[in-house]
Amino acid sequence: MSRAATALASLPARWRHVLWLVDVERYSPSELGSRLSMTPNAVSSLAARARKALRAAYHAAPTVDA
């Protein structure tokens, strides 16, 4: 498994889900607010925490020699 995949897999499912919706599918926080039963600000905050955790997990993951 790649370093990025390992880091992503280490996140809670909810964080992975919001990252996918915001960063891959390009939903706006206001679009997701009602879908996730959250305010747009809460969606933005959750996505920011998830990105920060993903960066930390990526840097902490062991490198794989090819």
SULFEN-V837501 format. One record per residue. RES is the residue in one small letter. PSI is psi in whole degrees, 0 to 359 (none if undefined). OMEGA is omega in whole degrees, -180 to 180 (NA if undefined). Layout:
res->RES psi->PSI omega->OMEGA
res->RES psi->PSI omega->OMEGA
//
This chain:
res->m psi->140 omega->-179
res->s psi->164 omega->180
res->r psi->318 omega->179
res->a psi->317 omega->180
res->a psi->321 omega->178
res->t psi->316 omega->180
res->a psi->315 omega->-180
res->l psi->318 omega->-180
res->a psi->337 omega->-179
res->s psi->346 omega->-179
res->l psi->153 omega->174
res->p psi->151 omega->-177
res->a psi->319 omega->-179
res->r psi->320 omega->179
res->w psi->317 omega->177
res->r psi->318 omega->-178
res->h psi->312 omega->-178
res->v psi->324 omega->176
res->l psi->318 omega->179
res->w psi->312 omega->-177
res->l psi->319 omega->-177
res->v psi->313 omega->-171
res->d psi->335 omega->-180
res->v psi->307 omega->-179
res->e psi->352 omega->172
res->r psi->34 omega->173
res->y psi->146 omega->175
res->s psi->157 omega->177
res->p psi->325 omega->179
res->s psi->326 omega->176
res->e psi->323 omega->-177
res->l psi->338 omega->-176
res->g psi->305 omega->-178
res->s psi->325 omega->180
res->r psi->324 omega->-178
res->l psi->7 omega->-178
res->s psi->47 omega->-180
res->m psi->162 omega->172
res->t psi->157 omega->176
res->p psi->322 omega->178
res->n psi->322 omega->179
res->a psi->322 omega->177
res->v psi->314 omega->179
res->s psi->317 omega->180
res->s psi->316 omega->179
res->l psi->316 omega->179
res->a psi->320 omega->179
res->a psi->317 omega->178
res->r psi->321 omega->180
res->a psi->319 omega->177
res->r psi->318 omega->179
res->k psi->316 omega->179
res->a psi->322 omega->178
res->l psi->316 omega->177
res->r psi->314 omega->-180
res->a psi->318 omega->180
res->a psi->323 omega->179
res->y psi->315 omega->-180
res->h psi->333 omega->180
res->a psi->342 omega->-178
res->a psi->143 omega->178
res->p psi->146 omega->177
res->t psi->147 omega->-179
res->v psi->124 omega->178
res->d psi->133 omega->-179
res->a psi->none omega->NA
//
